């Protein structure tokens, strides 16, 4: 009990813990939402409604999800920078050298950053270039929309899983 109390009263430990929790929760909500779209919404719509209704219904779900992701994106970027600061302090206290002197950590960190850029680009693409059904789509376009009503949802989901893998690797490289 004393260890828990000392952690909760030591602001130097509490801030990094809360910051990391916000970072993780934001990533879980973002990737969890993508997982829900990929694994539940899209397949469920394909089985339950006619093809011409799949895209409009999926767009309704995605419209709400995009608002949440916009906020999550800001939280993830802000808390990620703070996390890097605390990891740098931890590494410096453990080894006398900060993050710039740990090539394995930097390699995985830059892979993670690249993947984050990919997923952010896909998100911004769907926000900027909205794909509204016009009614003049070819049969092939309607089939593609029924398969993946939210553009790049599967690519974004798998990219998110790789980001989480990189995060797990990073966590174990500085302990």
Secondary structure as a PSIPRED ss2 file (coil, helix, strand):
# PSIPRED VFORMAT (PSIPRED V4.0)

   1 X C   1.000  0.000  0.000
   2 X H   0.000  1.000  0.000
   3 X H   0.000  1.000  0.000
   4 X H   0.000  1.000  0.000
   5 X H   0.000  1.000  0.000
   6 X H   0.000  1.000  0.000
   7 X H   0.000  1.000  0.000
   8 X H   0.000  1.000  0.000
   9 X H   0.000  1.000  0.000
  10 X C   1.000  0.000  0.000
  11 X H   0.000  1.000  0.000
  12 X H   0.000  1.000  0.000
  13 X H   0.000  1.000  0.000
  14 X H   0.000  1.000  0.000
  15 X H   0.000  1.000  0.000
  16 X H   0.000  1.000  0.000
  17 X H   0.000  1.000  0.000
  18 X H   0.000  1.000  0.000
  19 X H   0.000  1.000  0.000
  20 X H   0.000  1.000  0.000
  21 X H   0.000  1.000  0.000
  22 X H   0.000  1.000  0.000
  23 X H   0.000  1.000  0.000
  24 X H   0.000  1.000  0.000
  25 X H   0.000  1.000  0.000
  26 X H   0.000  1.000  0.000
  27 X H   0.000  1.000  0.000
  28 X H   0.000  1.000  0.000
  29 X H   0.000  1.000  0.000
  30 X H   0.000  1.000  0.000
  31 X H   0.000  1.000  0.000
  32 X H   0.000  1.000  0.000
  33 X H   0.000  1.000  0.000
  34 X H   0.000  1.000  0.000
  35 X H   0.000  1.000  0.000
  36 X H   0.000  1.000  0.000
  37 X H   0.000  1.000  0.000
  38 X H   0.000  1.000  0.000
  39 X H   0.000  1.000  0.000
  40 X H   0.000  1.000  0.000
  41 X H   0.000  1.000  0.000
  42 X H   0.000  1.000  0.000
  43 X H   0.000  1.000  0.000
  44 X H   0.000  1.000  0.000
  45 X H   0.000  1.000  0.000
  46 X H   0.000  1.000  0.000
  47 X H   0.000  1.000  0.000
  48 X H   0.000  1.000  0.000
  49 X C   1.000  0.000  0.000
  50 X C   1.000  0.000  0.000
  51 X H   0.000  1.000  0.000
  52 X H   0.000  1.000  0.000
  53 X H   0.000  1.000  0.000
  54 X H   0.000  1.000  0.000
  55 X H   0.000  1.000  0.000
  56 X H   0.000  1.000  0.000
  57 X H   0.000  1.000  0.000
  58 X H   0.000  1.000  0.000
  59 X H   0.000  1.000  0.000
  60 X H   0.000  1.000  0.000
  61 X H   0.000  1.000  0.000
  62 X H   0.000  1.000  0.000
  63 X H   0.000  1.000  0.000
  64 X H   0.000  1.000  0.000
  65 X H   0.000  1.000  0.000
  66 X H   0.000  1.000  0.000
  67 X H   0.000  1.000  0.000
  68 X H   0.000  1.000  0.000
  69 X H   0.000  1.000  0.000
  70 X H   0.000  1.000  0.000
  71 X H   0.000  1.000  0.000
  72 X H   0.000  1.000  0.000
  73 X H   0.000  1.000  0.000
  74 X H   0.000  1.000  0.000
  75 X H   0.000  1.000  0.000
  76 X H   0.000  1.000  0.000
  77 X H   0.000  1.000  0.000
  78 X H   0.000  1.000  0.000
  79 X H   0.000  1.000  0.000
  80 X H   0.000  1.000  0.000
  81 X H   0.000  1.000  0.000
  82 X H   0.000  1.000  0.000
  83 X H   0.000  1.000  0.000
  84 X H   0.000  1.000  0.000
  85 X H   0.000  1.000  0.000
  86 X H   0.000  1.000  0.000
  87 X H   0.000  1.000  0.000
  88 X H   0.000  1.000  0.000
  89 X H   0.000  1.000  0.000
  90 X H   0.000  1.000  0.000
  91 X H   0.000  1.000  0.000
  92 X H   0.000  1.000  0.000
  93 X H   0.000  1.000  0.000
  94 X H   0.000  1.000  0.000
  95 X H   0.000  1.000  0.000
  96 X C   1.000  0.000  0.000
  97 X C   1.000  0.000  0.000
  98 X C   1.000  0.000  0.000
  99 X H   0.000  1.000  0.000
 100 X H   0.000  1.000  0.000
 101 X H   0.000  1.000  0.000
 102 X C   1.000  0.000  0.000
 103 X H   0.000  1.000  0.000
 104 X H   0.000  1.000  0.000
 105 X H   0.000  1.000  0.000
 106 X H   0.000  1.000  0.000
 107 X H   0.000  1.000  0.000
 108 X H   0.000  1.000  0.000
 109 X H   0.000  1.000  0.000
 110 X H   0.000  1.000  0.000
 111 X H   0.000  1.000  0.000
 112 X H   0.000  1.000  0.000
 113 X H   0.000  1.000  0.000
 114 X H   0.000  1.000  0.000
 115 X H   0.000  1.000  0.000
 116 X H   0.000  1.000  0.000
 117 X H   0.000  1.000  0.000
 118 X H   0.000  1.000  0.000
 119 X H   0.000  1.000  0.000
 120 X H   0.000  1.000  0.000
 121 X H   0.000  1.000  0.000
 122 X H   0.000  1.000  0.000
 123 X H   0.000  1.000  0.000
 124 X H   0.000  1.000  0.000
 125 X H   0.000  1.000  0.000
 126 X H   0.000  1.000  0.000
 127 X H   0.000  1.000  0.000
 128 X H   0.000  1.000  0.000
 129 X C   1.000  0.000  0.000
 130 X C   1.000  0.000  0.000
 131 X C   1.000  0.000  0.000
 132 X C   1.000  0.000  0.000
 133 X C   1.000  0.000  0.000
 134 X C   1.000  0.000  0.000
 135 X C   1.000  0.000  0.000
 136 X C   1.000  0.000  0.000
 137 X C   1.000  0.000  0.000
 138 X C   1.000  0.000  0.000
 139 X H   0.000  1.000  0.000
 140 X H   0.000  1.000  0.000
 141 X H   0.000  1.000  0.000
 142 X H   0.000  1.000  0.000
 143 X H   0.000  1.000  0.000
 144 X H   0.000  1.000  0.000
 145 X H   0.000  1.000  0.000
 146 X H   0.000  1.000  0.000
 147 X H   0.000  1.000  0.000
 148 X C   1.000  0.000  0.000
 149 X C   1.000  0.000  0.000
 150 X C   1.000  0.000  0.000
 151 X C   1.000  0.000  0.000
 152 X C   1.000  0.000  0.000
 153 X H   0.000  1.000  0.000
 154 X H   0.000  1.000  0.000
 155 X H   0.000  1.000  0.000
 156 X H   0.000  1.000  0.000
 157 X H   0.000  1.000  0.000
 158 X H   0.000  1.000  0.000
 159 X H   0.000  1.000  0.000
 160 X H   0.000  1.000  0.000
 161 X H   0.000  1.000  0.000
 162 X H   0.000  1.000  0.000
 163 X H   0.000  1.000  0.000
 164 X H   0.000  1.000  0.000
 165 X H   0.000  1.000  0.000
 166 X H   0.000  1.000  0.000
 167 X H   0.000  1.000  0.000
 168 X H   0.000  1.000  0.000
 169 X H   0.000  1.000  0.000
 170 X H   0.000  1.000  0.000
 171 X H   0.000  1.000  0.000
 172 X H   0.000  1.000  0.000
 173 X H   0.000  1.000  0.000
 174 X C   1.000  0.000  0.000
 175 X C   1.000  0.000  0.000
